[in-house]
Amino acid sequence: MTENHRLIKESLANARDLMAHLSETHEYPIESLMACTLVLATLSHGVGMPLTVLLEGVSSAYNDLKTAKKDIMQ
């Protein structure tokens, strides 16, 4: 397994853990989404990521879910 594959696998596992945590700590999905949006904006701003780069990354991830949804939800 290459380093990139390992990082992707770990990221997917961490994403599943985060979604499980959010479902346990927030009554409604919109509350989880709002919390994640604030965190994503704060982190990206903190590391100096331009908004255009953030939006491109979020768009790519969103579009990738169309073909990789099973990987994230398993």
Secondary structure, 3 states (H helix, E strand, C coil): CCHHHHHHHHHHHHHHHHHHHHHHHCCCHHHHHHHHHHHHHHHHHHCCCCHHHHHHHHHHHHHHHHHHHHHHHC
